[in-house]
């Protein structure tokens, strides 16, 4: 039987999502528990929807797994460290969390609150990224197609300045490099013409720090999620206990204001 799960984690406790020999990762932690508890064996289908780098957090990433018995979230969460599985849903045997995702939502929380004038400049630059573009200057492309379609970007102030960005798919470091561009526009180092130039010419931009980035949600139409409010609440309690100075805490505290499971 194949199940999909919604999962959250604070990225600063892991060396990224993907399994790496000898290092603690989100994927490795989840696989350890599913295997120890007899839910899966080596070689059984297991796949996360979105890869997150070291330091990046998630409120709602999604993974799917072929299981050998019905999953019990209480049993799974009791053995997990730093990861919370807070919703589940049975899915078809052909379900693929990478291919079948229709929209991904990331939030970047900047390290300070920008002024109204700076915010206007950031919003003007953000609009340039909406639509279909070659993001070679704003991502680690490797052997992938650099063209992506951004559906929407919103930049606003809460306690900090926040960018929400929505697209069916992202390239590695794409959100963090767009965040760098907006910070440079806010500082006056760049203008909108410089952003336009880099969307046409290949001129790489460094990524903003990973600690400000949160994967907010991955959308799959028609999946009947069964949310466990207890484990969702435990996850949020943990995030509120992260050190006050941490950008991760700031990101997740703001995330709670806007996200509804």
N, C-alpha and C positions, 0 to 999 in steps of 0.2 A: 504494500500500500504506500502511496506517495502522499506526503503532507508538505504544506508550505507553512512557514513560521515567520512571525515578525519579532525582531530582536533589537535590543538597544545595548550600547556600551559606551564607556568613556575611553577615548582613544589613547590617553596618556599612559594607560597601564599595559599597552600592547605594542609590539613591533609591527603594527599594521594588521590587516585582515588575513592575507594569504599565508598559508602554511610555510614555515621556514625552519629547517633543521636546527634544533638547539635553542630556538627563540620562542617566546610566548606570543602567540597570535590569537586573534578572535576565532578564526576558523579552526585552529588547532585545539582551542579550549572546547568548542562545541563538539568537535569530532571525538575528543577524549571522553566526554560525558556520554554521548550517544553510544559509543562503543562499550564503555564500562557498564552501562546500564542495559546492555543487550538489545538496543534498538537497531543497530546496524552492524555489518561486518565490513572489513576492508574490501573495497571494490564496489560496494553498493553506491547507487547514484546519490550525489551530494553536491550542491552548487549554490553559491551566494549570488544574489542579483547584482550587487554593486561592490566593487573593490574599494576599500578605503586605505589610505596610506597611514604610516605611523603618526600618531598624534591626532588623527581625525576621529571624531565621535559620530555616533548614530543614535537617533531616537527610534527610527524604524527602518532598519535594513531588512531584507527578506532572504531566507534561504529555503531550499526545498530538499527533501531527503526521501529516499526509498527506505521504509522502515519494516521491521519484522514483527512489530506489535503496535497496538494503539498507543500514541504518546500521551503521557501524563505530565503536564507542565510543572506540577509541584515536585515530582520526582526529578525531573531534568534540572530545574532551577536550584534545587537543594544542593546539587553537586557543582554547579557552575560558579566561577569566581570572576566577578567583574563584567559578566554578561547576563542579560535578563531576556528570557524568551517569554513574551507577554501575550501572544495570540497565535492561534493555529487554525488551519483549514485543510480539509481533505481536497486533493486536486487530482486531475487525471494523470495517468501514467506517462503522458506526453508533455506534461507541464514543464516548462523551462523558465526559471526566474530571470534569466538574462534576456532571452529572446522575447518573452511574453509581456514584459513590462511596457506599459504605455506612457508613463511619465515618471520622471525623477525630480525630486525637490531638494535642493541644498540651501542651507543658510550659512552665510559668512558674517560673523560678528567682528567688526573692526575694533582695534584696541582703544578707541576713544569715541566720544560723541562729537561729530562734526557740526560746525555752525550752519545756519540756514543757507548762507551763501555757498559754502563748500558743498552742502548737500545738493543744492541746485546743479552745481557743476558735475557732481557724481551722477546725478540722474540723467543729465544730458549725455554724458559719456556712456552710461549703461544702455541707453536706447540704441546706440550704435551696434551693440552685440546681438540685438534681437533680430531673428530671421536666420536665413541659411548663409553660413560663412565658412571660409577656410580658416581654421583656428591653429594653423601651424606655429604662429608666434605666441600662442596662448595655451600651449599644452605640450605634453610629452607624447609625440605622435607615434614613435617607433614604426611598426609596419602597418599601422591602421590608416584608414581613410581619414584625413584631417577635417573633412566637412561635417559639420553638425548644425542642427537647427534649434536655436534657443526660442522658446515660445514666449517667455515673459521674464522680466527682471524688475524687481521692486527694491528701492532703497529708501529707508526711513529711519527715524530716530525713536529709540525707546530710552533705556538708560545708556545704551551705546548706539552707534550707527550700525545698521543691519542691512545686508543684501540678501534677498531671496531670489533664487534663480530656478527656472523650470525648463526642462528639456526632456525629450524621450531618451537621450543618451548623452554622456559626457566622455571626453578624453581625460587621461590621467593629468592631474594638476590643473585642469582647465578652469575650474571655479577659482582656485587660489591665484592664478595668474590674471584672471579678470579682476579680482580684488586688488591686486597690485596696481593695475591700470587705473582703477577708480581712485586709489589713494594718491597716485601721482597727479591725477587731474585735480583732486582736491587741494593738493599742496601748491599747484601752479607750475609744477615741473613739466607737465604735459598739457596740451590743449586737445580739443576734439580732433583736430587734423592729424595729430600724432597717433591717436587711436585708429583713425581711418587708414593711415599709412601702414600700420602694422597688421591690419586685417587684410591688406593687399600684398605687402612685402613680407618675406620671412625674416623677422628680426626678433628673436626670442626675448621673452619677458620673464624675470625670475618669479617664483611663486611666493605668495604671502605665507606667513607661518601657519602650520597645519592646525594649531590648537584652537583657532577661531572657527573652524569648519565643522558643520554638523550635517549629516545626511538625515533630512527630516522625514522623508517618506518615499516609497516606491509604489506606484499605483498599478493595480491589476484589476480591470473591470470584471465584475461578476463573481469574485471570490467571496464566499460566505465566512468571513473572519469571525472566530469565536475569541473575544477578548477576555483575558483574565484580569479584572481590575485590581486584584491583590498584588500580582506581580508587576503590573504597570505602576502601581503606587509605590512598591518597594524600590523600583528603578528610580523613580523621581526623588524619593527620599535620599537615596544614595547620592544623586547628583547635587542635591542641595547641601550635602556635607562636604563637597569638594572645596578646597581652599578658596577663600573669598577673592584673592588676588588673581586666581587662575582665569584665563580666557575661556577655558572649557566650562567652568561654572557659569560664567556670564552667558555663554552661548546657550547652555541648557536651561538656565533659569528663564531666559527670554523665550526659548522654544516652548516651554510649558504654557506660556501665555497665549500662544496661537495654535497649538496643535491639539486636536481632539481625536482620540483613538476610535 
